[in-house]
């Protein structure tokens, strides 16, 4: 079935070109959405293409929101942005449910690698984000979104990319977990220092908001994992799928809400976010190599630094009531990092 879908995707793409040429771009939107979704599903047919399946499908989600935003902003008076924080909590619960205390053992085994990884996470991306925001020329609230996503902890997708890149998966999981647990304290402080000139930051309120979004659901998931240890393989298999669907829905809603602003400043923001992401990979990897870390650990830190929890940043922009401005950079960062992360991981997987 996946092979048939993959073979059909070029025909869908040609159909999109034809309809665009005959009827205009707006009438061709649904075909473009179908093309990205077909291509994403079709990639499941080949082992070497599977890592690109989800990132490509996400491009279909973005296209859906850009062409048909009216369907993903409000339903019967209910604003769909109200789903964002519960979805993030669900994803964080899923992360906690896949963790156990042994995942933190890498701290004792290689404290130097963990310390360098955490320091890089909360130093490189926030400072790079601040620099890009300063020179961007964007509206203050939009520029603050670049800093916000830079201050976020590592995302769970980085663990998958570390595995594909033949990096140190145990270290990746540990760094993601520790940076996530530190986020309620580090993110508000970094935002107050770096983004205070762009938007008003209530330090204590942001700490409490992140605590509710991260620590409570992660803690609950960790407890459930201990209680059901070895008893529920179904839950373990479903959680990654639920997390992916949650990420897709968050990107769908945020892109739909910020669609008009994205059309206005999209190219500049995409370029800045892409640069932010690539500098994270490059500086994280280069810094690790310079101080004498192994190739595996350097790859791990490069991926951890470059890939952020954009969903969490989106949730915070929603809490701030600025999802259509501050939330734009996280909305763009999510799809971009999935694509670049897959490409980087595939490249590294073919090198010794």
C-alpha positions in Angstrom: 0.0 0.0 0.0 2.8 2.4 0.9 4.6 1.7 -2.4 1.4 2.5 -4.3 1.0 5.7 -2.4 4.7 6.7 -3.1 4.2 6.0 -6.8 1.0 8.0 -6.9 2.6 11.1 -5.2 4.3 12.4 -8.4 0.9 12.3 -10.2 -0.7 14.2 -7.4 2.1 16.8 -7.6 1.6 17.2 -11.4 -2.2 17.5 -10.7 -1.4 20.4 -8.3 0.7 22.2 -10.9 -2.1 21.8 -13.5 -4.9 23.0 -11.3 -2.7 25.9 -10.1 -2.0 26.9 -13.7 -5.7 26.6 -14.8 -7.6 27.9 -11.7 -5.1 29.7 -9.5 -3.2 28.9 -6.3 -6.1 29.1 -3.9 -8.1 26.4 -5.8 -5.1 24.1 -5.8 -4.6 24.1 -2.1 -6.3 20.8 -1.3 -4.2 19.0 -3.9 -0.9 20.3 -2.4 -2.0 19.1 1.0 -2.7 15.7 -0.5 0.7 15.6 -2.2 2.6 16.2 1.1 0.5 13.6 3.0 0.9 11.1 0.1 4.6 11.6 0.1 4.9 11.3 3.9 2.9 8.1 3.9 4.8 6.8 0.8 8.1 7.2 2.6 7.1 4.4 4.9 7.7 2.0 1.9 11.5 2.4 2.0 13.6 2.0 5.1 16.0 4.8 4.2 13.1 7.2 3.7 11.2 6.4 6.9 13.0 9.1 9.0 11.6 11.7 6.6 8.0 10.5 6.8 6.8 12.6 9.7 8.6 15.8 8.7 7.1 15.6 5.2 3.6 14.9 6.5 4.0 18.0 8.8 4.5 20.1 5.6 1.1 18.9 4.6 -0.3 20.0 7.9 1.2 23.5 7.4 -0.2 23.7 3.9 -3.6 22.7 5.3 -3.5 25.5 7.8 -2.2 28.1 5.3 -4.9 27.3 2.6 -7.8 26.7 4.9 -7.2 28.6 8.2 -10.9 29.3 8.8 -11.5 25.6 9.8 -8.8 25.5 12.4 -9.3 28.7 14.4 -12.7 28.3 16.0 -15.4 25.6 16.1 -18.9 26.5 17.4 -17.5 29.5 19.3 -14.7 27.4 20.9 -11.2 28.8 20.0 -9.0 25.9 19.1 -6.0 27.6 20.7 -7.6 26.3 24.0 -6.4 22.8 22.9 -2.7 23.8 22.8 -1.8 23.5 26.5 -3.7 20.3 27.1 -2.0 18.8 24.1 1.4 19.9 25.4 0.6 18.4 28.8 -0.4 15.1 27.0 2.9 15.1 25.1 4.9 15.8 28.4 2.9 13.0 30.1 3.9 10.7 27.3 7.5 11.7 27.7 7.4 11.0 31.4 5.7 7.6 30.8 8.6 6.5 28.7 11.2 7.5 31.3 12.6 5.6 34.3 15.1 6.5 36.9 17.8 4.6 35.1 17.5 7.1 32.2 19.3 9.6 34.5 22.1 7.2 35.2 24.2 8.9 32.5 24.7 11.8 34.9 26.8 9.6 37.1 28.5 7.8 34.3 29.5 10.9 32.3 28.9 14.0 34.3 31.2 16.1 32.1 29.1 15.3 28.9 25.8 16.0 30.7 27.1 19.3 32.2 28.4 20.5 28.9 25.2 19.5 27.1 22.9 21.3 29.6 25.2 24.4 29.6 25.1 24.4 25.8 21.4 24.0 25.7 20.7 27.0 27.8 23.5 29.2 26.5 24.0 28.8 22.8 20.4 28.9 21.5 19.1 31.7 23.8 22.1 33.9 22.8 21.9 33.1 19.1 18.1 33.8 19.3 18.8 37.1 21.0 21.3 38.1 18.3 18.9 37.2 15.5 16.0 39.0 17.2 18.1 42.2 17.5 19.1 42.3 13.9 15.8 41.0 12.5 14.0 44.3 12.2 10.8 42.4 13.0 8.0 43.7 15.3 9.1 43.3 19.0 6.6 40.6 19.8 7.5 38.5 16.7 11.3 38.9 17.5 10.6 37.8 21.1 9.3 34.5 19.7 12.7 33.8 18.3 14.3 34.2 21.7 11.5 32.1 23.3 12.1 29.1 21.1 15.8 29.5 21.8 15.2 29.4 25.5 13.2 26.2 25.3 14.6 22.8 26.4 15.4 20.0 23.9 12.5 18.2 22.3 11.8 14.5 22.3 12.4 14.3 18.5 16.1 14.8 19.3 16.2 11.4 20.9 15.0 9.8 17.6 17.4 11.8 15.6 20.3 10.8 17.9 19.4 7.2 17.3 19.3 7.6 13.5 22.6 9.6 13.6 24.4 6.8 15.5 25.0 9.3 18.4 24.8 8.6 22.1 21.1 7.9 22.6 21.4 7.4 26.4 23.1 10.9 26.7 20.4 12.4 24.4 17.6 11.1 26.6 19.3 12.3 29.7 19.9 15.8 28.3 16.3 16.1 27.1 15.0 15.0 30.5 17.2 17.3 32.5 16.8 20.3 30.3 13.0 19.8 30.5 13.0 19.5 34.3 15.2 22.7 34.5 13.0 24.6 32.0 10.5 26.0 34.7 13.5 27.8 36.3 15.7 28.5 33.3 13.2 29.7 30.7 11.6 32.5 32.7 15.0 33.8 33.8 16.5 33.8 30.3 13.3 35.4 28.8 13.4 38.1 31.5 17.1 38.9 30.8 17.1 38.5 27.0 13.5 39.3 25.9 12.5 41.8 28.5 13.2 44.6 26.1 10.8 43.1 23.5 7.8 42.1 25.7 6.8 42.3 29.3 7.8 39.1 31.3 6.2 38.2 34.6 9.0 36.0 36.0 7.0 34.1 38.8 3.9 33.7 36.7 5.9 32.1 33.8 7.7 29.8 36.3 4.3 28.6 37.6 2.9 28.2 34.0 5.8 26.1 32.9 5.7 24.1 36.1 2.0 23.2 35.3 2.8 22.4 31.6 6.0 20.3 32.2 6.7 19.1 35.7 3.2 17.9 36.7 2.5 15.8 33.6 6.1 14.5 33.4 6.0 13.5 37.0 2.6 11.8 36.6 3.9 9.9 33.6 7.0 8.8 35.5 4.9 7.5 38.3 2.6 5.6 35.8 5.6 4.1 34.1 6.9 2.7 37.5 3.4 1.3 38.3 2.9 -0.3 34.9 6.5 -1.3 34.3 6.5 -4.3 32.0 2.7 -4.6 32.1 1.5 -2.4 29.3 3.3 -2.7 26.0 0.2 -1.2 24.3 0.6 2.1 26.1 4.3 2.2 25.2 3.5 1.7 21.5 0.7 4.2 21.5 2.5 7.1 23.2 4.8 8.0 20.3 1.9 8.0 17.9 -0.2 10.2 20.3 2.7 12.6 20.7 3.1 12.9 16.9 -0.6 13.6 16.5 -0.4 16.2 19.3 2.5 17.9 17.7 0.7 18.0 14.3 -2.4 19.5 15.9 -0.4 22.2 17.7 1.3 23.2 14.5 -2.0 23.1 12.6 -3.8 25.5 15.0 -0.9 27.9 15.5 -0.2 28.2 11.8 -3.9 28.8 11.1 -4.1 31.5 13.8 -0.9 33.3 12.6 -1.5 32.7 8.9 -2.0 36.3 7.8 1.1 37.5 9.7 3.1 34.6 8.2 2.1 35.6 4.7 3.3 39.1 5.5 6.7 38.3 7.1 7.0 34.6 6.3 10.2 34.6 4.1 12.2 36.7 6.6 11.0 34.7 9.6 11.7 31.3 7.9 15.2 32.4 7.0 15.9 33.6 10.6 14.5 30.4 12.1 16.4 28.2 9.7 19.6 30.1 10.6 18.8 29.7 14.3 18.3 26.0 13.9 21.5 25.4 11.8 23.7 27.5 14.0 22.4 25.4 17.0 23.6 22.2 15.3 26.9 23.7 14.1 27.9 25.5 17.3 26.8 22.7 19.6 28.8 20.1 17.6 31.8 22.4 17.0 32.1 23.4 20.6 31.9 19.8 21.8 34.7 18.8 19.4 36.9 21.7 20.4 36.8 20.7 24.0 37.7 17.2 23.2 34.4 15.2 23.4 34.0 12.0 21.4 32.4 12.0 18.0 29.2 10.3 19.3 28.8 12.7 22.2 29.5 15.7 19.9 26.8 14.6 17.5 24.4 14.2 20.4 25.0 17.7 21.8 24.8 19.2 18.3 21.4 17.6 17.8 20.2 18.4 21.4 21.2 22.1 21.0 19.7 22.5 17.5 16.4 20.8 18.2 14.1 22.7 20.6 10.7 21.9 22.2 8.9 24.3 19.9 5.5 23.0 21.2 6.3 24.2 24.7 7.3 27.6 23.3 4.0 27.7 21.4 2.1 26.9 24.6 3.8 29.7 26.5 3.0 32.2 23.7 -0.6 31.1 24.0 -0.5 31.7 27.8 1.0 35.1 27.1 -2.0 35.8 24.9 0.3 36.5 21.9 0.1 33.3 19.9 -0.4 35.3 16.6 2.9 37.1 17.2 5.2 35.5 19.7 3.9 32.1 18.6 5.0 32.5 15.0 8.7 31.6 15.4 7.9 28.4 17.4 5.3 27.5 14.7 7.9 27.8 12.0 10.7 26.3 14.0 8.9 23.0 14.6 8.5 21.9 10.9 11.9 23.2 10.0 13.8 21.3 12.7 12.1 18.1 11.8 13.2 18.4 8.2 16.8 19.6 8.9 17.2 17.1 11.8 16.2 14.2 9.6 18.7 15.3 6.9 21.5 15.8 9.4 20.8 12.4 11.1 20.8 10.6 7.7 24.1 12.3 6.7 25.7 11.3 10.0 24.4 7.8 9.9 26.4 7.2 6.7 29.6 8.4 8.2 31.8 6.3 10.6 
